Amino acid sequence: MRPEKSLFNAVLTHFLMGVTLGLSLVLLLGLFDAFHVRDLVAKSGTPVQTTLMLVTTYGLMFGIGAALTGLVLTLEDDS
């Protein structure tokens, strides 16, 4: 038998998976310049801050979305 995972550990796992997915998407957006994201970052006034904002936004957006989805799925699975 497998020991029960706590709710916090389950939500944290989903959050980290979402952050990883978001960071992967940012990496792909930078590598394959389909939407000219690389040009937009390079031509901005502060490219390091723009890159940091882009990475942070995508990581948190996907992480929070995955955490909320994981919370709903975990609570529904328990009942």
C-alpha positions, 0 to 999 in steps of 0.5 A, a space after each residue: 500500500 502507498 502512504 497517503 500524500 498530504 494535500 500540500 504535497 499534492 498541490 506543490 507537485 502540481 505547481 512545480 509541474 506547471 512552472 516547469 511547463 511554463 518555463 519550457 514554453 518560454 524557452 521554446 518561444 525564445 528558440 523558435 522565433 515564430 512570434 518575434 519574441 526574441 526581437 521584442 526582448 532584444 529591442 527593449 530598453 532593458 532586455 534583462 528585465 524584460 526577459 526576467 518578467 517574461 519568464 516569471 509571468 509564464 512560470 507563475 501563470 502556468 504554476 498557479 493554473 496547474 496548482 488550482 487544477 491539482 487542488 480540484 482534482 485532489 479534493 474530488 478524488 478524496 470524496 
